[in-house]
Each structure stands twice: as C-alpha cells, then as structure tokens.
Amino acid sequence: MGMSARTVFRWLVWFSTGSYEGLKDNPKSGRPRKITEEMAQWLYNAVTMGNPK
C-alpha cells in the first residue's frame, strides 16, 4: 500500500491509546477547504473507479 513501517507503527500507537477515536483526523489550521466532503468523495470515486472524463 506504499506506507512506511514507521507510519503503520504510529497508527498502532494512536489506536492503542485512543481506539478508533485516536485514528480520527485532527482539525487543521489554515485556509478552509473549498469543497465539501461529498464533493471530495465524488471526485475520489471519479478518478479511482473509472474514467474521470
């Protein structure tokens, strides 16, 4: 899957300390997203599951 061992072990530590809640993405500082979560999911599906045209 292209993940380094260090990344996987970091995820395991987060999971062991906080269950599934420990793996959730934390709020990020900076500019807000320009697209909604639904738009991002549609875009992901269009690119990965077929021809994006």
Distance bins in CASP14 RR format, pairs under 12 A and 6 or more apart:
PFRMAT RR
TARGET T0000
AUTHOR 0000-0000-0000
RMODE 2
METHOD distances of the structure
MODEL  1
1 7 0 0 0 0 1 0 0 0 0 0 0
1 8 0 0 0 0 1 0 0 0 0 0 0
1 11 0 0 0 0 0 1 0 0 0 0 0
2 8 0 0 0 0 1 0 0 0 0 0 0
3 9 0 0 0 0 0 1 0 0 0 0 0
3 10 0 0 0 0 1 0 0 0 0 0 0
3 11 0 0 0 0 1 0 0 0 0 0 0
3 12 0 0 0 0 0 1 0 0 0 0 0
4 10 0 0 0 0 1 0 0 0 0 0 0
4 11 0 0 0 0 0 1 0 0 0 0 0
5 11 0 0 0 0 0 1 0 0 0 0 0
5 12 0 0 0 0 0 1 0 0 0 0 0
6 12 0 0 0 0 0 1 0 0 0 0 0
6 13 0 0 0 0 0 1 0 0 0 0 0
7 13 0 0 0 0 0 1 0 0 0 0 0
7 14 0 0 0 0 0 1 0 0 0 0 0
8 14 0 0 0 0 0 1 0 0 0 0 0
8 15 0 0 0 0 0 1 0 0 0 0 0
8 23 0 0 0 0 0 1 0 0 0 0 0
9 15 0 0 0 0 0 1 0 0 0 0 0
9 16 0 0 0 0 0 1 0 0 0 0 0
10 16 0 0 0 0 0 1 0 0 0 0 0
10 17 0 0 0 0 0 1 0 0 0 0 0
10 22 0 0 0 0 0 1 0 0 0 0 0
10 23 0 0 0 0 0 1 0 0 0 0 0
11 17 0 0 0 0 0 1 0 0 0 0 0
11 18 0 0 0 0 0 1 0 0 0 0 0
11 20 0 0 0 0 0 1 0 0 0 0 0
11 22 0 0 0 0 1 0 0 0 0 0 0
11 23 1 0 0 1 0 0 0 0 0 0 0
11 24 0 0 0 0 0 1 0 0 0 0 0
12 18 0 0 0 0 0 1 0 0 0 0 0
12 22 0 0 0 0 0 1 0 0 0 0 0
12 23 0 0 0 0 1 0 0 0 0 0 0
13 22 0 0 0 0 1 0 0 0 0 0 0
13 23 0 0 0 0 0 1 0 0 0 0 0
14 20 0 0 0 0 1 0 0 0 0 0 0
14 21 0 0 0 0 1 0 0 0 0 0 0
14 22 1 0 1 0 0 0 0 0 0 0 0
14 23 1 0 1 0 0 0 0 0 0 0 0
14 24 0 0 0 0 1 0 0 0 0 0 0
14 25 0 0 0 0 0 1 0 0 0 0 0
14 26 0 0 0 0 0 1 0 0 0 0 0
15 21 0 0 0 0 1 0 0 0 0 0 0
15 22 1 0 0 1 0 0 0 0 0 0 0
15 23 1 0 1 0 0 0 0 0 0 0 0
15 24 0 0 0 0 0 1 0 0 0 0 0
16 22 0 0 0 0 1 0 0 0 0 0 0
16 23 0 0 0 0 0 1 0 0 0 0 0
17 23 0 0 0 0 0 1 0 0 0 0 0
18 24 0 0 0 0 1 0 0 0 0 0 0
25 37 0 0 0 0 0 1 0 0 0 0 0
27 33 0 0 0 0 0 1 0 0 0 0 0
33 39 0 0 0 0 1 0 0 0 0 0 0
33 40 1 0 0 1 0 0 0 0 0 0 0
33 43 0 0 0 0 0 1 0 0 0 0 0
34 40 0 0 0 0 0 1 0 0 0 0 0
34 43 0 0 0 0 0 1 0 0 0 0 0
35 41 0 0 0 0 1 0 0 0 0 0 0
35 42 0 0 0 0 1 0 0 0 0 0 0
35 43 1 0 0 1 0 0 0 0 0 0 0
35 44 0 0 0 0 0 1 0 0 0 0 0
36 42 0 0 0 0 1 0 0 0 0 0 0
36 43 0 0 0 0 0 1 0 0 0 0 0
37 43 0 0 0 0 0 1 0 0 0 0 0
37 44 0 0 0 0 0 1 0 0 0 0 0
38 44 0 0 0 0 0 1 0 0 0 0 0
38 45 0 0 0 0 0 1 0 0 0 0 0
39 45 0 0 0 0 0 1 0 0 0 0 0
39 46 0 0 0 0 0 1 0 0 0 0 0
40 46 0 0 0 0 0 1 0 0 0 0 0
40 47 0 0 0 0 0 1 0 0 0 0 0
41 47 0 0 0 0 0 1 0 0 0 0 0
41 48 0 0 0 0 0 1 0 0 0 0 0
41 49 0 0 0 0 0 1 0 0 0 0 0
42 48 0 0 0 0 0 1 0 0 0 0 0
42 49 0 0 0 0 0 1 0 0 0 0 0
42 52 0 0 0 0 0 1 0 0 0 0 0
43 49 0 0 0 0 0 1 0 0 0 0 0
43 52 0 0 0 0 1 0 0 0 0 0 0
44 50 0 0 0 0 0 1 0 0 0 0 0
44 52 0 0 0 0 0 1 0 0 0 0 0
45 51 0 0 0 0 0 1 0 0 0 0 0
45 52 0 0 0 0 1 0 0 0 0 0 0
46 52 1 0 1 0 0 0 0 0 0 0 0
46 53 0 0 0 0 1 0 0 0 0 0 0
47 53 0 0 0 0 0 1 0 0 0 0 0
END
